[in-house]
Amino acid sequence: MAFTLSSRGSFRDSISTGGEQLLVPIDIEPDHHFSIQVKARGDWPLVSIATPSGAAVQEASSYGSDQARTGLIDPGRIGDQSLVANVSMQGGRTGRFKLTLLDLGSLDDIRDEVIRFTNKRRRKHGLDRLAGDTLLHQAAQGHADEMDAVGRYLGHDSADGRDPGDRIDEAGYSWRAYRENVATGQPTAKQVVKAWMRSPGHRDNLLSDNVSEIGIGFAIDDESGSPYWVQKFAAPL
């Protein structure tokens, strides 16, 4: 029976001959963002995402002797086309591997996860939880989408010179205080919040006691598969 890779379970098999490429169909919800990871101890595995006909969709963004991982896939980029995971091993090696689909969920799921991990950190420091706000989501998403459009990390200033306050104003949010965190490269909500907590300035924003609402932006660079993350913190008038 043919196996289809999904978030419900990993797939284990082996590369038995040098140069072999094994194609495994992928089953993913239409609006979900995802990547593929392969593990094979000491055998230098590789994994990419392709169409069944072999057209490349996303190459490995990181790899080493024990594992490899593709960049993230934006569902808006692939539409309803079928995809497969292409597993191989470098240098003609053979051996067993474990293939896993890493499903981040929909944009709403991702936003909820970032807020959940943010509030978990705030709770540990005796701070009130932040509530998600639609207008702050809009402001944050606009900045994430802009970084995707220009294909590079912009930090806090837009390509046209707008700053975080300008973007919140444009979304129609009336504020008395705001803060912003931006990041790129971290593959999950948990990891990006952890990275922000390790940076003094970002940590101060995340643990601020003068904000009460939050918005999240998330986008994936179509070329590299690297994510852009934006947190907007604010207190309304």
C-alpha atoms as one frame of an Amber mdcrd trajectory, in Angstrom:
protein
   0.000   0.000   0.000   1.400   3.386  -1.010   2.125   5.825   1.827   1.106
   9.475   1.740   3.050  11.818   4.024   0.876  13.929   6.325   1.085  15.600
   9.721  -0.538  12.502  11.237   2.668  10.468  11.206   6.224  10.103   9.926
   7.306   7.833   7.081  10.227   5.408   7.455  11.951   3.675   4.559  15.415
   3.224   3.112  17.558   4.226   0.157  18.975   0.912  -1.020  21.090   1.909
  -4.015  23.442   4.832  -4.597  21.818   7.733  -6.415  18.282   6.506  -5.759
  15.541   9.122  -5.317  12.380   8.139  -3.471   9.193  10.133  -4.120   6.572
  10.277  -1.365   3.194  11.989  -2.014   2.325  14.829   0.385  -1.127  15.337
   1.922  -1.528  18.865   3.311  -4.536  21.102   3.989  -4.953  23.730   1.222
  -4.314  26.755   3.481  -1.497  25.297   5.590   2.159  26.375   5.620   4.658
  23.542   5.932   8.151  22.164   5.427   9.626  18.652   5.191  12.376  17.186
   7.370  14.358  13.993   6.826  16.613  12.290   9.374  19.197   9.577   8.674
  22.017   9.216  11.153  25.372   9.776   9.480  24.088   9.182   5.947  23.858
  12.819   4.746  20.202  12.788   3.645  18.614  15.332   1.327  14.984  16.284
   0.812  13.205  18.616  -1.582   9.606  19.284  -2.584   8.545  18.793  -6.187
   5.573  18.126  -8.419   4.918  14.484  -9.382   6.471  15.241 -12.789   9.713
  16.316 -11.093   9.477  20.110 -11.308  11.269  21.629  -8.313   9.114  23.582
  -5.840  11.363  23.947  -2.776  14.932  22.741  -2.220  16.601  21.885   1.072
  17.379  25.045   3.031  19.561  23.307   5.614  21.324  19.960   5.742  24.065
  18.050   7.521  25.253  14.539   8.220  22.132  13.508  10.149  19.237  15.527
   8.761  17.966  17.941   6.122  15.026  20.299   5.916  13.277  22.178   3.143
  12.348  25.815   3.289   8.753  26.620   4.171   5.993  26.441   1.585   3.382
  29.204   1.285   0.015  27.640   0.305  -0.795  30.672  -1.827   2.176  29.827
  -4.015   1.229  26.228  -4.831  -2.545  26.426  -5.191  -4.138  23.002  -5.559
  -1.270  21.236  -7.344  -0.097  17.855  -6.055   3.306  17.680  -4.375   5.821
  14.989  -3.457   8.787  14.825  -1.101  11.952  13.794  -2.962  14.341  11.912
  -0.649  17.927  10.988  -1.518  21.348  10.728   0.106  24.522  12.545  -0.783
  27.602  10.909  -2.263  25.884   7.687  -3.269  25.201   6.723   0.337  22.460
   4.294   1.328  20.555   3.681   4.543  17.331   4.133   6.448  15.586   7.463
   6.920  12.640   9.063   8.721  10.566  11.633   6.831   8.323  14.124   8.669
   5.900  16.801   7.496   6.172  19.877   9.730   2.748  21.533   9.522   2.524
  25.122  10.835  -1.170  25.371   9.990  -3.055  28.312   8.532  -2.141  31.968
   9.039  -4.686  32.152  11.865  -3.120  29.069  13.473   0.339  30.637  13.259
  -0.873  33.893  14.774  -2.543  32.017  17.619   0.672  30.091  18.316   2.836
  33.217  18.446   0.361  34.873  20.803   0.139  31.743  22.946   3.917  31.478
  23.374   4.144  35.234  23.960   1.517  35.133  26.686   3.160  32.077  28.227
   6.360  34.112  28.637   4.455  37.083  30.002   2.613  34.928  32.516   5.926
  33.616  33.862   6.909  37.222  34.570   3.627  38.138  36.253   2.314  40.194
  33.330  -1.195  40.375  31.880  -1.932  38.437  28.709  -2.165  40.289  25.402
  -5.313  40.131  23.277  -5.100  39.729  19.518  -6.395  42.723  17.557  -7.561
  42.696  13.938  -6.092  46.100  13.041  -2.729  45.234  14.585  -2.759  41.940
  12.659  -3.355  44.011   9.510  -0.460  46.365  10.258   1.894  43.490  11.072
   0.861  41.468   8.023   1.443  44.421   5.730   5.060  44.660   6.856   5.611
  40.893   6.537   4.102  40.915   3.039   6.317  43.843   2.050   9.456  41.936
   3.068   8.238  38.981   1.014   7.589  41.281  -1.970  11.048  42.898  -1.926
  12.735  39.595  -1.064  14.761  40.767   1.926  14.592  41.501   5.625  13.733
  45.168   6.242  13.876  45.446  10.017  11.549  48.149  11.321  11.598  50.598
   8.393   9.573  49.945   5.252  11.246  50.170   1.859   9.548  53.547   1.333
  10.662  54.919   4.707   7.532  54.305   6.775   8.121  53.372  10.408   6.132
  51.087  12.769   3.888  53.947  13.910   3.044  54.873  10.323   1.954  51.319
   9.577  -0.285  51.177  12.655  -1.824  54.543  11.723  -2.531  53.312   8.186
  -4.382  50.312   9.608  -6.681  52.702  11.478  -5.577  51.771  14.998  -5.627
  54.637  17.518  -2.806  54.121  19.979  -1.213  55.696  23.022   1.801  53.320
  22.971   3.249  50.814  20.522   6.231  48.500  20.085   7.386  46.175  17.325
   9.454  43.004  16.971  10.642  41.695  13.602  12.604  38.537  12.784  13.469
  36.204   9.938  14.623  32.614   9.589  13.035  30.906  12.586  10.874  28.019
  11.286   8.225  27.903  14.050   6.301  30.207  16.380   7.982  28.666  19.406
  11.451  29.267  18.000  10.844  32.872  16.991   9.467  33.784  20.433  12.470
  32.059  21.992  14.798  34.100  19.742  13.076  37.362  20.686  13.409  36.500
  24.360  17.166  36.073  23.920  17.542  39.596  22.493  17.365  42.343  25.163
  15.474  44.887  23.056  12.975  42.370  21.703  12.546  40.872  25.158  11.707
  44.309  26.570   9.012  44.722  23.925   7.552  41.281  24.532   7.479  41.813
  28.313   6.306  45.432  28.234   3.703  46.350  30.846   2.370  49.369  28.917
   0.732  47.425  26.057  -2.414  45.283  26.071  -3.000  44.167  22.472  -0.965
  42.350  19.843  -0.946  41.692  16.109   1.081  39.105  14.195   2.374  39.143
  10.627   3.846  36.126   8.847   5.056  35.591   5.289   7.400  33.222   3.465
  10.059  34.277   0.968   9.208  32.461  -2.261  12.840  31.964  -3.255  14.489
  30.865  -0.007  11.499  29.498   1.887  12.611  31.597   4.866   9.858  33.128
   7.023   9.369  36.752   8.013   7.813  37.377  11.435   6.313  40.603  12.812
   4.871  41.346  16.259   2.928  44.578  16.816   2.266  45.530  20.428   0.051
  48.467  21.359  -2.218  50.089  23.897  -5.348  51.731  22.466  -6.466  55.263
  23.232
